[in-house]
Every structure is written in C-alpha cells, then in structure tokens.
Amino acid sequence: MKTDARVVVVGGGVVGASVLYHLTKAGWTDVVLIERTELTAGSTWHSAGGMHTLNGDPNVAQLQRYTIDLYAEIEAISGQDCGIHLTGGVMLADTEQRFDWLKMAHARGRYLGLETELLSVVEAKQLVPLLDEKHFVGAMYDPHEGHVDPAGVTHAYAKAAGLKGAATYRNTWVREINRASDGGWDVHTYDTASGDEKGVIRCEHVVNAGGLWAREVGRMVGLDLPVLAMEHQYLVTEDIEVIAEHNREHGELVHCIDFGGEIYLRQEGGGLLLGTYERNGQPWSPRQTPWDFSMRLLPPDLERIADSLEVGFRHFPAIREAGIKRVINGPFTFAPDGNPLLGPVLGLPGYWSACAVMAGLSQGGGVGVALANWITEGDPGFDVWGMDVARFGDFAIPSYTGAKVAENYSRRFRIRFPNEFLPAARTVQTSPIFDLLGAQNAVFGDGFGLEAPLWFAPQGADPVEEVTFGRSNAWDQVRAEALAVRAGVGISETTGFCKFMVTGPDARGYLDRLLASRVPKAGRMALAPMTNEKGNLIGDLTVACLGAAPGHAEGPEATIVGGTTGNMRGDERFVVFGSGIAERYYERWFQQQMPVDGGVSIDTLGAEMCGLSIAGPNSRSLLEKLTDADVSAHGMRFMAFTELNIGLAPVLCGRVSYTGDLGYEFWMPARYQRYVYQQLLSAGEEFGLRHFGLHALNSLRLEKGFGSWAREYRPIYDPFEAALGRFVRLEKDFIGRDALAEKYASSGPGQKLAQKLARKLALCSWTVDSEPGRAGADVIGDEPIAYEGDVVGWVTSGGYAHHSETSVALGYVPAELSGAVGTFEIEILGRQREAKLIDGCLWDQQGERMRS
C-alpha cells in the first residue's frame, strides 16, 4: 500500500469512483481510492440505475446531461460493460399545474440543448401503453433518459482511473483521519476483516465520498455533515403481456415518471421496476450508520407504500394483474434540500465533501468532474451553487437535517412553487422583532435558516400566501407596500443579510487584494464585486469603513457616539455586507485568502447584528425626528456610513437602499433592535410609515435593474458581463485582476466602449407583455429568451414592477444583442410573450432620488 498520495478518496460507490476517474483525467494520477468492503457497497449496488436530466436547477441539469453522455466514454476506455439503456423518458402530468411545471422544464431545455418535447396524452400513450389516459392532461418526453448497471458504471470508473495510474484498495477501512504536521492529512487504514493496521497514507487532499458513512467520515475530522439516509423501496413485477407486445413492435419501454402518483417505473426484463417516494418516508439509522452494513437490504414494508401503489394500479391498470417478483428496500442518503453536498469545507483546508448524492447514476459524473476541477484548478468549472456544501450553516444540526430530509423525501415528485416556503424546521431562528412583525400580520419566508417577512397580509386575514406559478393573493398588498415606499416612506427588516467585521493593521490591504473595487475611506461605503482567479464573480458585496477615533479639534459633542469608551479605537474597522444565503460561502473564501502573519481578523456577525431599513422620499424627515446627527443631504451624502444615535440606542447607519430610493440602513446589536424598531414606528406615524417585505423589495429593485446574488450574480459571469464593471478598478492588484485585464484592459477615450465590446454576455432588462392584475403571470427565472425567433439567452429573475406598472425580466444574452432593436420574446408557462429591451432602467435613470 502507498504511504503517500496527492488525493485519497474515501468511499468506493459510484460517486467516489467518478471523482477518482476525473482526477486522473485532469492529470493527477497519484490518487488513491479506499473502500471498506467492495466497490458499490452501501447504496450504489441496490440502486435502480435510473438516469435523467430533469432538475429544477438548470446548472445541475447540465451536469446530469454530462453524466449521461459520459457513460459511453468510460465504457470504451475501461472495456467494462455499463449496461447502458438509453430509452428516453416520459414525465406525466395529472393536473394543469403539473403540466405548467413541465412546460417550464421544457422551456429551460430550449437553451440547455436538452431536446425535450411536450406531448398530448394520446402521444404519451403511444410511448407508455400501460397508462390510463383519463388520469393525465399532458406529458413531456426527454430522449436523454434511461438506466445503467450501477456496478458496471462504478467498475468502469475505477478501471479507467486505474489505467491512468490510480490505485484502488478494497477491504480497507479508514478509521482515523488526522491533520499532518505539514498541513496535509494522515489517513489511517486497517484491514476490514482482521482489524490489523495496514498503514498511514499522507496526502494533500481527502475526499469524503463515504455515502451511507459520510457522517462518520466527517466526524473523524470534527465535522457533522447535514446528511441522512431514508429507506427507499421499489419492486419488480413478473412479466406483463402489454410490455411484450410493445417490445415486439417498438422496442424497450421508455422510462416513466408519474408526478401525480409519485411513482417512477421502467422496464426490467419482461416486467416493470416501480418505485415511489412515499409521503410517510422512514429515516434509517438517524444517528450512526452501522459499520457492518455493507451489501445488505432492509425488510420490505409494502404497507408503507400501499397508497402510492394503489395510485399506480389506477394509473397503470396492467400492473394490478402482475405478480411481484421481488421487493428492494435499501437506504439512500439525502441532504436537507435533496441536492448533493459538494466542495471544500470551511476550516478544513484540503478536506472535500462529495456526499448526499442520492441520484448517483444521474449526477455522479457531474459531481466527479466538478470536484476534480475544484481540487486541481481551484474552481469547479461549472456553476455548482445549488450543490455547494457551503449553502448550509451551523443551523443544519442533525435534528434540522432529519426534519428537512423527511420533508424533502416526501415531496420528491411534488411541485415546488416559486413562492413556496416549506414548513419543516421553521421559526427556530428569529430576530428580536419577529413577534412584533407577526402582530403586523407578516407572512414569513426563510433564508439560511432565518425567518424574514415576505409581505404583510391585511389585518384579520390569514397570513398565508397561496402557492402558484402566477400572481398570488399577495398581489394587492405587495402593490400597496411598493407604492408606499415610492410615495412616502416604508420600513423593512434587513437582519437576513450576512455581515462581517474585518479588523487589524492589515485589514485595508487584505480587502484591497480581495475586492475588485476600491476600498472606501473612513465614513464611506462602496459596492464591491469579488472575483476568483478566473475573474468570475464570487461575491456581490458592500464594504463600509469606520475610521479610528483620533479626536476632533475643539471637541464638538456631535463627534462622539457610543458612550464613554466609544473613542478607544486605534484602527480602521470594516463592515462587509452580502447576501445572507452566502454567509458560509463567503466565510470559506475569506479564510482561504487570509494572510499567514495574523494581521487581519474577521468576525461573522450573523443575526447577532440586526438590521432595519427605511426608504422613500420621507425617510430623511423621519430620521431627523430621532437623531441629533446631521443627516441632511450635505451632512450625510449618498453612500455615507457612520455611527449615530436613534433615541437612546447607538447604531451604525448607511445612506443606501436596495430599493433605489432615498433610504437608510441601520445596524445594531440584537439587544437594541426592538427599541429602535418601536422608535421608528412611533415617529413614522405622521409620515404614514408602512411595512414592506421582500416581495415589495423585489418589485422595487427590478425597476432599477439591480441584480441579486445566486440569480444575476454567479460564478459563471464576470463583473463586466453582470453590469458591475463600473465598480472594478483594473489599475490595482486584486484576485482575478489579471484574467479581467486580459479581456478588458484598455486605455484612452474609448475604454468603456472597448470593455463593452469585449463582453461575451450582457445582463439586460426587459418589460414583458402580460395580462393586468392577478390574472397575469411573470417570469420566475430560467425561462428562455428568444431574439427574432431563436433562443439566445435565459432569464435570471423577474416579477412585476408595481410603481412602473409593468412586468419585468432580467437575464443574459450575447453582448452583441444588448442594444438590439429587433423582436425579443420570453416564454412564460408555454406561451411566447413579447419583451422590450430597457435602455438603462425603468425608474430614476440618473439615480437622482437615491442621491437626493
């Protein structure tokens, strides 16, 4: 056995084997895979082997397509039969809402190149002769579906990797992983059968592909990953004559998903393989996975899936008459949201997660290539935000994971509406004013575990939003909230932003290297794109600088804030703000870039620093009633950041607002938030102060063309493409500068034009034709954008801009079309809608209001 390796992959399921293969494909051949028993042990060996491209996240869908296309490659390289059955698949809708969802999936496929096709029920019956038409309203066909042999695929990956020099050790148990003295890892191995030591492998990187044992492999380094196994059952029937007839005339039966019945089925021999994700799913081994559980199954429990089977018998009558040949009940692992846990782990350099991949035969290839790229090149090469382990924070403890995994499993084939927030594990993280906002009839959603108001229902009405692909019962209230901000003043909570305090003698230099923008001077704020080495966006931040307290000539009273010790600061302090869902993602990047000399300290402030915001033309008048500070247009200019008092409470105040209006953001320790909120409410009565939530904020930001993280700003775009180029300072040195300079560096009077022409993509805004009022529908994201009949781009987000009285879409198209005068169309729920390109933004193009 080797004693040194560049990478050790722990776990020999399909995911671990894929990571091993892709590492060798990337040129890293000094790599090892360690499997406690035999390859495929755990979950892979009893998988149904299905593969499909359908996924709610188009970036994950692309990786699933990559996985399916990969099988022929590894089969040819390894000589191992993968048992590839590319039959195509039909997804059935039993309601118009489910058919709308399939229409949206089909629309995404138009720009992803997935070649899907919408079908009538009659057409679906020709492909799936077992179905009873009366239960369905439509379907979608995907030619890139089928099934493979799980064992064949896993061995093909391992053999292909071995041909390039990788080593695979079977019957070898990793029981201990320690940090090595050189900063790498010591992986301690033992013979599984005898328990004897086999040796220690020192490596630079460890990949946790432990599958059912991912938690245990994580705990070896002090990590409790949010992953849980669920029992999953499928059955195989005896031969069915209808299938034999179809085989004689048309060949193998296509795969089929019945969303209403919550079942999937495919041909297996002369019969069917039928599985279900039942609503009363059963977690398996919730605390610890037994080490002796290898190629074992669980006792069948058909009673638990009886309701789903009864639906299957009604929808596919021929199944009722078929005998059951065997029942498979085996555990599969899930993350709280059902997507994989992929990537480097905060605080553990060189330790990588590749687990919770429940759809391993659909996603294993994509997970393998993304992680191999990430390890070897420092970047996954794809947009993997939806799979990044950093999307979960410390709130994802085992009890949270258990509640969310059970919820997700029960909804595997159910629609997730764009305005739907699921109920499990909610109201655990709340701000100090949660109850006060509830008294205002707030309708809450959650982000990164924290509750946040979406909108405010009328008093006396149930604070519940109807889930829909159209416009919900929130329409009238959100409209009133948005108009109140534009006409007067509104108040919202901003605690959900992530916040970091950066201090130390090297803080300014550190941030100057980290951020593509200038670092503001004391008392100011700056919008700050953050890029990776390739020059792509990995952050959309705001950085504010609080100066030291050196004293002022003549000692004016207004210069001191914060009590008797408020002037004891000798260095600048920086507060960095960003999207709340990216808190752990940012923490990880900040830590990776930290200087080794200890001259910088970063504290994550989290929800212990709470936020409130007021916005609208009367916001200054409201603030003037509560503070002695000079907040006039001259005394506190746009993008100023300072300390001031609101009544008896010291707060940090920034003159900025995501609404694009005149506004102020207040930040304070949690102990002050209730008081500050009540002060603002009391003083705001004479100005008609109105609460507004995230729905109204979305409406307001759309008419300004402001983007948001994970939608407009993602690692597949650079800041010039994302319309953030004006904040980039190519004249200084920062991470990603060289890559951006190679594309965009220019000088002279034509610099801005040259940069504009160098872009491949451009973020643009459109108004979209729609019916008035609640009868209409807006984009939700990921719809195709067509120009002169050809699909050229995709929507990133959108909604209705109430003050401007129009539906709006933001999205990316080739840069040469950013000023096109031809006809754009955007598909919404299967219907092409005329879209008109917006020159600039809809409201206050010069930004006079927010600067007033």
N, C-alpha and C positions, 0 to 999 in steps of 0.2 A: 504493500500500500504506500502511496505517496505520503511524504511528510510536509510538502509544500505545494500550494496551488494558488493560482490567481483568484479563482472563484470556487466556492463549494456550494452546490445546490443541494438542499436538504429536502428530500421527498421525490419519489420516483413515479408519481402519477403523470397524467398527460401534460399537466402544466410544467412540472419540473423538467420533464424530458424536452418540452418545447423550449424552455429557457436555455437548457444545455445546448441544444442544436443551434439556436440563434446566436449564442455566444461564439460558437465555433464558426458560424457563418460570417460573423463580424471580425473574425481573425484572431480571437482569443481562444487558443487551443489548450492552454494549461488550465483546464477546468475539470471539475470532478462532480459527479452526482452520487449521492449516498442514499440508499434505500434500505429501510429497516428489514423488510422481508423480500418480496418480489415486486418488480415493476407492475404498476396498475393496482396494487393493494390499496385498500381504503374505499374510495368511491369510484375510481375510473373503471374498474373491472366489471361492475354491475350496471354501468350506465346504459341507457337505451341507445346511445350513439347518435342522437339526432343532431342535425346542424342546420342553421337558418341564419338569415341576415337581419331579420326584423328586430329592431331595438328602438326604444323611444329616443335615444341619444344617437344622432346621425354619425357622430365620430366613433362610437362603439360599433355601430352598424358597419362602417367601413372596415374596421378591424375584423369583424366577423366575416365579411366578404373575403378579406385577405386570408383568413384561416381556411376557408373552404377551398379557395384556389390553391392553397399550399399543399394539399394532400397529394396531388399528382406529382409534385416536385419531390417530396420526401420518399414517396413510393419508388420513384425512379432512381433516386440516389442510393437508397438503402437496399433495394431489392425485396423489401418487406411488403407483402400484400396488406393494404389498408382497408380492404373491403368497401370500396367507395361505391355508393349507390346515389347518384345524383338524379333523383326522380323528379325534382320540383315539388312545390308545396302549395296547398290551398288553405287560406285562412277565411273562416266563415263568420259572418255577422248575422246575429239573430234579431237585432234592433237597428233602427236608423242611426242611433248614436254610435253604435259599434261600427256601422258602415261608414259614418263620418270619420271615425278614427282610422279606418283602413284607407279612406280617401287621402287623409293627411299623410299616412305612411307611404302611399303610392306617390304622392306629390314629392316627398323627400327623395324618393328613389329616382326621380327625374333628374336631379342634379348630382346624385351619388352614383349614377350609372348602374342601378340595380335591376332595371328591366322588368319591373313588376307590371301587372296588368289587372285592371278591375274587371270583374266578371258578374254576369247575371246569375241567378240561382240555377237557371237551366244550364248555363255553361259550366257551372261548378258541378252539377250532377253528372255531366259527361266525364269529368275527371275523377269524381268520387261517387261512383254509382250506388254506394251504400246509403247515402244521405236521403232523408225525407224532406222534400223541398218546402213543405209548409212551415217549417220551423225557422227559415232563413230569409233574409231580404237581399243579400248580396255577398260578394266574396272578392278576394284578391289572390292572384296567382304569382308565385315567385319561382322562376326557374332554378334559382341557386339554393335549393333545399334538398335534403336527403339524409342519409345516415352512413356511418362508417363503423368499422370494427374498432372499438376502443383499445383493445390490446394490440391490434395491428398498428394503429396510429402511434401508440406510445413506444412500441419497439422500433418502429421506423424512425422516430425522432432520435432515439438512443443510438441505433445503429449508424444513422447518418452522422451524428456527432462523433461517434467512435472512429469513423473513417477519417475524420479530421484531427484525431488525436485526443479527444475527450476520454476520460475514464469513468466507468460506472461500477460502483461497489454495491452489490446486493447483500442481503442478510447482514447488514452492518448498521448498528444502532447508534445514532448521535444522541448522547445523553447529557452532554455538557458543552456549552459554548462560552468562552471567556475572552475578554479583551486582552490582546497580547501586548507585550511591552513596547513593540514597535508601532502600536496604533492599529494593527490588524486584528485578526481573530484566531483563536486556537479552538479547533473543533475536535472534541474528544470522542472517539469511536470505540465501540465494543462489538464483539461477536454476538449476534442476536440469540443464537441457540445456546451457547455456553456461558455467555456473560463475561468472557475474557476480554481484556483490553486488546484493541487492535492497533492503537496508536493515536497520535495527535497530528492533525493537519493544520498547519499555519497558512492563513490565506488573507488576501486583501479584502475580499467581499464574501459575505454569506447571504444566500438567497433562501428565505423561508417559503418553500413550496410544500409545506407539510400537510396540506389538505385537511383531513379529519384531525390531524395532530398539529395544526398551525398554532393553536393557542399554546400548546405545550412547548413548541419550538420557540415561540415568542417569550414565554415565561422564563426560558433559560437565560435570557438577557434582560429580564425585568420588564417585559412588555406584555400587556394583556390586550390582545387584538380583539376588535369587535366582530367576532365570527361565532356562528352557532350552527350545528347540524340539525336538520329536520329529517324525520322519516319520510321517505317518498316511495310510493307504490305504483307499479304498473303490472299489467297482466298480459299474458299471451294466450290467444284463443286457439282452438282447434281449427282445422281448415274450414273455409267458408266458400260455398259454390259461386257466389257472386264475384268473389275475387278471382277465382279460377277462370270464369268467363271473361272477366276484364283482362286478365293476363294473356289469354289466347288472342284477344283482339287488339289490345293496346299496350301490352307490356306491364311492367311493375306499377302498382298503385302509387299515386303521389302521397306525400305526407299531408296531414290534415290537422289543423287546429280549430276547434270549435270553442270560440270565446264565451258564448253563452253557456255551454255545457261545462266549460272549464276543463276540457279534456284535450289530449293530443293522441293521434293514432297514426300508425304506418303499417305497411305490410311486413310480416315476419313469417317466412316460409309461405304456406298456403293460407295462413290466418292473419290475425291482426295483433299488433302490440298496442295496447291502450293504457295511457297513464293520465293521472289527474293531480291537480294541486287543490286538495280539498280545503274547505274553509275552516275546519276544525283540525288543522295540522298538529302533529305531535313532535315537539322538540325531542332530540335524542342526546343523551349524555350531556346535560347542560353545564356541568361544572368541569368535568375532565373526561377526556377520551381514553378508554382502556387501551393500554399498550398492546394487549394480546388480541385486540380486534383487528384482523387483517383482511382475509378474504372470506368474511362471514356476512350473513344476511340476518335480518330481523324477522321475527314471526309475522306472517301475513295478518292483516286486520281488515278484511273486506267490509266489515260492518262500518268502519270509519269512513269508507269512500262509497258507501251504498247509495247515498243521494246522488253523487256525481255519476255513478254507474247507471242509475235509473234514467237520468237525463240522456246519457249516451245511448241507452237502449231505445229511447223515444226518437232521438235524432237520427240514429243509425239502426233501424229495426233488425237488420240481419244479425247484429251482434247478439241480440237476445237469445237467438236459437243456437248460437255457437257454444260449444263447451269450453271451459277454461283449462288450458294445458298446464300452466304454471303461474304463480304469483311471485313477483320480486318485491321485497321491501328492504330498501337499503338507505343509509344516511348520506345526505349531501350537505355541504356547508354553504352558508349564506352570510353576507354582510347585512346590516340593518336596512339598506335600500336595495339589496339584491344585486348590486354591481360588485366586481372584484375589488380587492384591496391591493393596490399596486404602487410600488415606488420606494424611495428611501424613507427611513424613519427618523423623525426628529430626535436628536440627542444620541443617535447610534450610527456614527459615520461608518459606511461600509456594510450596513445591515439592511437588507432589502426584503420587502414583502411581495409575495406572488401567491396570494391565497384568496379564499372565498370565491373561487371561480366556479360557480355552480353549473354553468353551461360550458364545461371544459372543451367539448368537441366543437362548439361554435366559436369560442373565444380564446382557446388555448394558444393558437398560433399568433393571434394579435397580441395577447399578453406577453408571449415569449419574445416577439420581435421588439415590442416597446420597451420591455425591461432590459433586454440585451443592449439596445441602443442607449438607454439611460446609463447603464453601467459603463459601457465602453466609450461613449461620446459625451456624456453629461447631459443628454437631452433625449427624451423618448422618440422624437422624430414625428410624433403624432399628437393631436390634442387628446390627452387622456384625463382631463379634469374629472370626468364622470367616474373614473376608476381610481383616482389618486387616493391613497390611504390618508392623505392629509385633509380630506374633506370631513373627517371626524376628529373631534377634540376630546378632552378629558371627560366630557359628559357621557361618552359612549362606554359606560361601565357595563358589566355583564347583565345586570337587570334591565338596563335600557336596551341592550342588544337583544335579549330574549324577547322583550315586548315587540320591538320593531321587526325582528326576523319573522316571528309568528304572524304579524300583521302582513308583512310583505309576501310571505308564502301563500297566505290565504287569498291574496289579490293578484297572484301571478298572471292570470289571464283576464283580469278585470281592467277596465279603462281607468287611467289616471288623468283626470281633467286638469287643464292648465291652472284653474283657480282652486284646486283641491288641496287641502292640508289634512293629512291623516291624523286620527285621534290618539293613537297609542303613544305612551310615554310623553304626554304633553303636560304643560303647566308646572314643570319641575323647575325650570329656570325662568324667573320673572324679575322684573325691575321693581323698585320700591313703589312705583305708582301703578302697578298692574291693577290693583283693586279700584283705584280711582278712575282709571281708563275704562275698566269694566262697568263702573257706575255711569259712564257716559255712553254705554251700550256699544263698546268697541267689539268688532269682530276680529279675532286674533288669528294670525298665522304664526309659523315658527321658522327660524333660520339659525343654523348652528346651535340648535337646542333652545334658543331664547325666544320667548313669546314677543310678538310685535303687532300693533294694531294695523289691520288692512284697511278698514273703513269703519264708519260709525253708523249703526242702524238707528232708525227713528226710535225715540223713547216709546216703550210699550210693545215694540216688535221683538221677535226672537232674534238675537244676534247671530244669525246663521246665514251663510251665503249659499245659494243654490249652485251646484256644480254644473258646468255647461261648457260647450265649445263656443257658445255665442256670448251674448251680453246678459249678465245675471241680474238678480234683484238688487245688487249694489249700485246699479247704473245711476238712479236719480240722486242717491246720497253722495256718491263719488263726484258727480257733476257739481252738486252744491258745494262740496268741500273745495274743489279746484277753483270754482268761480269766486269763492270767498277769499281765497289767497290772492288771486289777481286783483280783486276789487278792494280788499281791506287788509286783513291780517289773519293768519292761521297759525296753529301750534301743532307740532308733531314731536314724537319721541324718536331719538336717534341713538339710544343705548346700543342698538344692534351693530353699529359699526365696530370694526376692530380698531384698537388703539394701542400704540406702543410709545414708551418713553425712552428716548435714546440720550444717554449722558456720557460724560467722561471727556478727558482732554483731547481725544482724537475723534470725538463724535462728528464734528463737521466734516473732517476729511473722510471718515468712513462713509457718511451719507453721500458725499460728493462723488465717491467712487461707485456707490451702489445705484444712484439715481441718474437718469438721463437728463434731468432738468438742472437748473441752478438750485442751490440750497439757499433759502431765504435768509435775509439778515434778521436781526432781532426785531420782534414786533410784527413780523410779516409771515404770510403763508405762500406756498407755491404748489401748483398742480404738478405732479411728479410721475411721469411714466418710469417704470422699472423694466429693464430688458435682460435677457440672458446673453450668453456669449454669441449666439447667432443673431442677436439684435431683435428678437421677437419679444412681445410683451409678456411679462410675468407679473406685472403689477400696475394698478391704476391707483396711485396714492396721492394724498395731500400731506405735505410736511409743513409744520409750523415751528417757529423758533421763538423761544422765550430767552431773553438776554439775562446776563448776570445782573445782580443788584448792586451796582457800584456807588449809588448815592447820586444826588442831584444838587446843583448849586442852589443855595438859599432854602433848601429843604421844603419844597411845596408839599402840602398834605396829600394832594392827589397822586403823588408818585408811589405811595406805599399801599400795598394790598396784602392781606393775609395775616395781620396781627403782628405781634412783637418780634417774631422770628422770621418774618417773610423776607427780610433783606440779607439772610445769611447764605446766599448762593453765590459761589465764586465762578461758576462756569455756565456756558450756554446749556440750555436744555431744548430738546427737540421732541415734539409730539407728532407721530406719524399715524395718519388715519387711512383706513381702507375698508373694503367690503368685508362684512362680518363673516361670511361663509368661507373666506380665505384666510382666517386668522392663523390656523396651524400651517397652512401652505406658506404664508409669509414668514412665520417663525422659523420654519425649516431653512428657508433661503437666507434669512438674516444670519442664522447661526453658521451656515456653511461659509459665509463670507467674513466672519468675524476675524479681526486681527489677532495674532497669537500673543501680542505683548500686553493684552489686558487693558488697553487704553479706552475701551468702549464698553458700556454696559447697556443692555436692552431689557426693559421690563414690559411684559404683556399686561396691560391694564384691564382688559376684559370688561365684564359688566360691573366691576367694582368702580369703574369710572362711568357714570351715567351721562346721558345727553338729552337735551331738549333743543328745539329749534323753533324760531318764529320767522315767518316770511310774509311778504306783501307790502304794499306801499305805506301802510300804517305801522309797520314793525318798529321803525325808529321812534315814532311817537310813543309807542307802548314802552319801549326800553327806557326812554328818557324819564318816565314816571317812576322807575325802580332803581335808578343808579345816579350817583353824583358824577360819574365819569363823563367825559366829553365824547359823546357818540354821534356828534354831528357829522355831516359829510366830510368836513375838513378835519375834524378831530379824530375820526376813525374811518379811514378810507377803505375802499373795497380791498379785500384780502389782508386786512389788518388782523393781528392776533395779539391779545393782551389779557391781563388779569383785571377783573373789576368785581365790584360787589353788587349783588342783587338783593336789596334789603339787607338782611344780616348774614347773607351767605356769600363767601368768596367763590368765584367761578372763573374758568378760562372762557374767553369769548373770541370767536372768529367771525369776521364780517364776510360771510359767504353763505350760499344756499343752493342746494341741488335743484331747487325749483326754477332757478334762473332769475329770480326776483330779488328785490332788496330783502336782505334777511340776515339773521344772526344765529350762530350755533353756540350753545352754552354747554360746557363740560364741567362736571363736578364729582367729588366723591359721592358714593351712593347715599351716604347719610344726609346729604343736603337736597336730594332730588325732590322729595315730597314738598319740602318748604318752597323751593324755587318754582316748582310747578304751580303751587297754590298762589304764590305771589303773582305769577304771570296771568293766571286765570282771573284773579281779582282785579288787577289793573287793566286787564284786557276787556272787561265788560263794556266800558264806554266806547270801545272800538269795534264791538261785535266780533270779538275773537272767536274763531271756530276751530275745532279739532279737525285735522286731516290725517289720513293714514297713507299706507304705502301705495294703494291703488291710485289715489289722487296725485301722489308724488310722481308716480309713473306717467300719468297724463301730463303733468306739468313739464317733466324733463323731456318728454317726446317732442313737444312743440319747440323746445330749444335745441333738439338734436343731440342731447347729452347721452353718451353711452354708459354702459354698466359692465362690471366685471362678470365673467363667465358667459356673457352674451356678445356684446360688441368687442370686448377686450379679452382676448385669449392668446395662448402661446403660438397660434398659427398665423397671427397678424403682427406686423411691426408697427411702431407708433405713427409712421407717416401714412401707412395704409388706414390706420384707425383714426385719422384726423387729429392726431395728437402731436404732429410734427413740430408745431409752433412752440412746444414746450421743450423740445430736445436741443441740447447745446453740444453740437458736434465739435466745437472748439476745445472742449475739455476732455479729460480721460475718464471713462466710466465703462462698466461691464457692458459689452455689446457695441461699444462705440466703433471699433474697427469694422465690424460687419456692416453697420449702418453707413459708415463713411464710404465704404467701398461702393455702396449702392447710391448714396445720396449726396456725398460731399461735392459742393460746388461753391463758387465764389462769384462776386460781381453782381450787377443789377439783375441778372436772370436767375439768381439762386433759387428762389421759391418756385419759379416755373420749372427749373431743371429737376428739383425734388419731386414736384407733382408728376412730371413725365416719367420719372424713374420707378414709380409705384407699379406693382403688378395688380393689386386690388385697391379698391377705394370704398370706404364707408360712406354711404349716401342715405338720404331720407326721401320718402315719397308720401304723398297723400294718396289714399286708396278709396276708390269708389265703394260705397256701402249704403245700405238702407238706413233711414234715420231712426234714432231712438233704440229701444231694446230689440227691435226686430232685426237689427243688423248683426254682423259678425266682423271681428277684427283679426288681424294676424296674431299668432301667439309665438311665432319663432319657427325657423326651419322650413318655411314654405319656399318653393322655387320662384325665382324672379326671371321673367322672360322679357326679351327685347326683340321686337319685330318677329315674334313667334318662336324664337329659340331660347331655351333655358340658359341663362348666363350667370346666375348668381343665386344667393339664398338670403332669406330674411333672418335677422338675428333677434329682433324683438319688435314689439309694436303695441298698439292699443288705440284708444280714442282720446284725442286732444280736445277736451271739452271747451276750453276757452276759445280755441280756434275753430271749433265746430267741424272737425274732420277726423277721419280715421288715418292713422299714421303707421308707416313701417320703416324700420331701419334695417339695413343689410349691406352686403358686399357684392360688388360687380367688378368686372375688369376695369382697371383705371381709365382706359380709353373711353369708357361709356359714362364716366362720371359727369360729363356735360352734354350727353347725347340729347338730341331733340326728337328722336323717334318715339315709338309707342312701347311703353313698358306695361307689363301685366303681372299680377301676383295671384297665384291660385289659393283660394280660401274655401275649404270644405268642398273641393271638387269643382269649383266654379272660377273661371278666369275673371279677375277684376282689373279694370283699368287703373294704372298707377301713374301719377305725375311726379316727376323728379322735382324736388325742392331745391331752390338755389339758396344755400345758407340754411336758415331755419325759419319756422313759421312766425315766431313772435319775437319782437325786440332784437332785430338782427344785429344792431350795433352794441347791444348789451348796456344800453343807457340806464335801464331800470335797476339792474343789479349793481351798477356803479354809482347810482344817484346818492 
